[in-house]
Amino acid sequence: MPLITSDHLAEQIEIEATIDGNQFLTISKVLYKAAVNEPRSVTIQISDKESLLKARLGAVLKIKIGRGDTIHNLEFEGIVKIIKPGNQTHTIVALDRITSLATSEFFEYKNSDIVGQDLYFLVKDAADYRDINVTDTLGGSGIIATSDMALSGLQKRKDFIDKCMSFMIRSYDDDFHDNTDFLRYRYAIRSGNKFDIYLSDHKNKLAKAVFTISEDDANITGEGIVAQIDTTRLFNSVTAQSKSDNSIFETVSEESSIEQFGPSSTLISVDSVNRGILENLAYETLQSFSTPTVSYAITMHNAEWVGLGDLVRLDVPMLEKDVILPVVAYETEIGDTVVTKLTLGEPELNLKDFVRQLQL
């Protein structure tokens, strides 16, 4: 694939790009967007009509961008979905192959083919479609499909995959995690057309970050480090009630959280009549839900090499101690400069999934 150079792109940036195998002549700007469990998108701006004439809806766009030793670390392959001709510049938008899973034909998934299978390999099989490469999707999760997961039925491939992924939650019994450290598996095409199912184990006490970011970092730009503090999943009073005898229940509350955020209570149903078990489950739930959820958006130069699932250490004054969080989304714009906006913060389990994991 021939190399494109452009006076419009940042210094040292090298790019290879074709559409249906035809090389682009000029590219003035590229915007990558990615998020877990979703198709990546690439938006490119071109200025010559010859390249525009090569573009068509449904065409295959291949693009690689990098610099120096990390040449072509941004590798993308996708389908052109939008073409916007303009007076001087023209815009082309493509989505990666996961979009084919979202728009696939309906397929009948039967319990006879599902129950007893590892959810990991059910997802892999469903993703093996329309030039998606699943050959490196190995290992398995050890989480087995059951009939009460209600996975069967007539559905598109991505809908089936998302149902399976909702049950793919890893729990730990080791010296490096707390007993309520539950982590969701995620999927994405992170490079080219290769489908990945992965875990970002930021809760591991020995977790290592790919880099550390602080407020005085020279690469910070724009809005810098922005925290979003969310109380929508906060509960500071939990009542655990027996499913078989609703007269048996235990309530545990966190007074300091109630004082700070106001009361927010919830009721969980438990397969037990043992008050000790009810109280313990209510306490474990309270410990995980009595504080707000915090995520971070970081805007910085020259971070185009950071990908989904990478762990980043945050060292900022507002935090009592450093935290390590995974990248769950990013936007990278490459023009006369390279600016990346990283979103950090693993979405926590909802209450239903958390209680289900506690009782397993």
N, C-alpha and C positions, 0 to 999 in steps of 0.2 A: 504494500500500500504506500503510495508516494507521500512524502512529507510536505506539509503546507507551512509556509511561513507567512506572517502577516504583520504589517506595520501597526495594525490596530491592537494586537494582542501584547500582553505583558512581556517584558524582556525575559529571555531564556525559556519561554513556553514553546513547546513543540507540539504539533497536532497532526494527526492523520484522520482523514474523514472521507467516506464515500457514501453514495446513495445508489443502491442497486449496482454497486461495483464501479460507479463513475465518480471520479475525484471532483471535489469542490475546488473552485478556483480561489475564492476569497471567503474568509470568515472573519467577521469583526467582533463578534461576541458569542459566548457560550454560557448557558445557565444549566447547571445540573440540580435536580431536586430528588431526594431519596427519603424514604421512611420505611420502618419495619413493616412487613406483611403487606406491602403495596408495591405497585410498579414504579420504577424510577422514571423520571422524565428528563429529556434534554431539549432545550430550546436554543436554536442557533440563528444568528443574524448573518445574512449574506448580502453582498452589494452588487453582484453581477447577474445579469439576466440569463446568461448561459447556464449557470448553476441552478437558477430557479426553474428553467425549462426541463432540467433533469429530474426535478422533484415531482412526485405524484403521491396521492393518498394511497397508503398500503405499501409503499416502498420500504425497503430495508435500509435503515441508516446505521452505519458503523462509524464509531468515532473513538479515538484514543488521544489522550492529552497527558503530558507530563513534562518533566525537565531534568536534565542531568542524569544522575544514576537512577532516578525514579521515573524515567520516561515511560509514558503510557500507563501510569497507575490509575487513570480514569478511563477505563475501557467500557464502552457502551455498545449494545446492539439492540435495536428496537424497530418498531413499526411507525411510519409517519402517519400522524392522526390529524394534524392541522397544517395548512399552508396559508400564509397571509402575505400576498404580494403588496408592495408599497411603491412609492415614487422613487426613492433612492435605496432603501434597504428592504429586505424581504425576510420574513420569519418562518421557520419550520419547527414544528414541535413533534417529537416522537416519544412513545412510551415503550419500555422494555417488554420482554416476552411474557411477563406476568399478566399483562393486559389481555393476552390470549386466553389465559385461565379464567379471567373474569367474564369474557364474552363467549366462552366455549359453548358447544352444543350441550343440551341437557343429557345427563347420563344417569342410568338407574344403578344406584349403589345398593346392593342387597346384603342383608344381615348374614347370609350364608357365606359371603365373601369377606365380610368385615370382622365379625366377632371372633375374638381369639388372636387377631393380628396386632403386631406392634403399630401404634399410631404413626410412628416415624416413617415406616415403610408404606403405609397407606397414603400418607402425604406425598412421599416420593413417587409412587405409582401414578397418583393423580396429576402430578406436575410434569410427568414425562409426556410432553405434548408440544407440538408445533415448534420444533427446533430448540426447545429448552433442554439444556445439558444437565442430567442428573447423575452422571457417572461418579462424581466425587461426593455424592450424598450417601454417606456410609455410617455405620455405627449403631443405629437404633437408639431408642429411648428407654426400652423396658416397660413402657406404659401400654397396657393391652386394652384393645377395644372391647367394650361390653355392650349388651343389648340395651341397657338402660341409658346409654349415652345418646341414643336416638340419632345415629349417624346416617341411617339408611334413607332411601327415597330418591326421587327424581330431582336432580339438581346440577347446576353448573360446577365445573371443577374447582374454582376458587371458593365457592360456597362450602363445598365438602371439605376442602383443605382447612378453611377457617373454623369449621365445626371441630375437626380433629385437633387443631392447634389449641382450641379453648380448653381441652383436657390434658394437653401436654405441659404439665407443671412438674418440675423437679423438686423433690424434698431431699434433705441431707441428714445423715446420721454419722457425723465425724467431728474431729477436733477443730475444724476450720470454719464451721458455720454454727449459728444458733439453730435451735430446733424448730423455729418458725421462719427460717430462711427458705422461702418458696420462690422459685424462679421459673418464668415462662420460657419455653422454647419460642424462637422467632424464625421467620424465613424471609429471604430476599434474594434477588439476583444482585450480587455486589460487584461483579466484574463480568463483562461480556454477556454470555447467555448461560452462565453457570448458576444453577439453583442451589442455595445453601439453606440448611436447617441448623440453627446454632443456639448456644447459650452464652450470654454475657454474664459471667459469674463475678459481679462486682461486690457481692457480699462475702466472698471468701476472705478470711483474715489475712491471707498471703497474696491477695490480688495485686497485680502490677499494672500500672497505667502506661500507656504509650507515650504520654507526656503530661507535665504539670502546668497548669495555667493559673496566673495570679493577676490581680488588677494592675500591677505595674509592668506587665509583660509588654515588650516593645511592639509586638504584633497585634495587640488589641486595637480595634478601631471602631468607628461608629458608636453604637450604644454600649459597647463593651460587654460586661457581664450583667445580665438581667435575670433576676429571680422571679418566678411565679409561684406564689404561695396559695394553695387551694385547700379549702375546708369542706368541699362537697362530699368527700368520703370519710369525714371525721365522725367518730362515735366515741363519746366519753361516758356512756352508761350502757352496759350490755347485760341483757337478761337471757339466760340459757334455760329453755323449757323442755321437759321430756316430751317426746312425740307420743308416747303411749299413755301418759298420764299428765294432763295439762295442769294438775294441781301441784305438781312438783317442778319447782324452778328456783334459780339462784340469780341474784343481780350483783354485779360488781361495777363500781363507778370510780372515776378519776376526778376528784374534787378540784384540783388545780386547773385541769383542762376545762371543766364546767365554768369555773370562775373566769377564765380568760376568754373562752369562745362562746359561752352560753351552753345550755343543755342540748345534747343531741344523742338520742337513745335508739337502740335497735333490739330486736328480738330474734334469737336464733333457736332452731329446733334441733334437738340432740337425741340420738338413738340410745338413750340410757335413762334409768330411774335413779341412778346413783348421784346423790347431791354433791359429792366430792368431785366426780367427773364433770358435772354441770358447772360447778364453780371454777374448776380449772380451765375449761374451755372458754367460759366467759372472760376469765382473767387474761388468757393468751390472746383472745380476740381484742380485748381492750388495749393490751400493750402495743398491738400493731395498728390500731385505728384511732388512738386518742390524740395524735398530733397531725398537723396539716401535711399534705403532700407538697413537696417542693421540686420544681424542675428549673433548669437554667438554659438560657439562650446566650451564646457567646459569639460575637462577631470579631473576626480577626483576619489578618493578612496571611497568605502563604501557608494555609492549612488544608490545601486541596487533597493532600495525601491521607487525611483522616477519613475512615469509613464507618459504615454502620456496624455496631457491636463493639467498636474499639472502646477501651476504658480510658477515661480522662480523670486526672486528679485535680480537684479544685482547692486552691489555697487562697481564701478571701476572708477579710476581717469579720464579716457578718456571721461566719460559721465558727462554732466553738472549736472545731478541729477539722483537718483536711477530710474531704470525702472523695470517694472514687465512684464515678457514675458512667454508665455506657452511653454511647452516641445512639439515639433512637431516630434521629432525622438530621438532614443537613441540606443546605443550599450553597452551591459554589458558583460564583459568577466570575468568568474569566473575560476580561476586556483589556483596557490599558493597565489595570491592576488585577490582582487575584484576591477576592474577598470571599470568605466562607462563614456561614452562620451555622453553628452547631447547636443542636438541641440535646441536652443531657437529662437523663432521669428515667429510670425504668418504670413504666406504668405498673403500679402495684396491683395485686390481685383484688378483685371486688370481694365484697363480704361473703357472697355465696360460695365462690371458689375457695376462699381462705378457710371457711368453716368446713367445707368438704375435705380439704387437705388435712386439717387438724384431726378429723375423725377417721382418716384412712389407717 
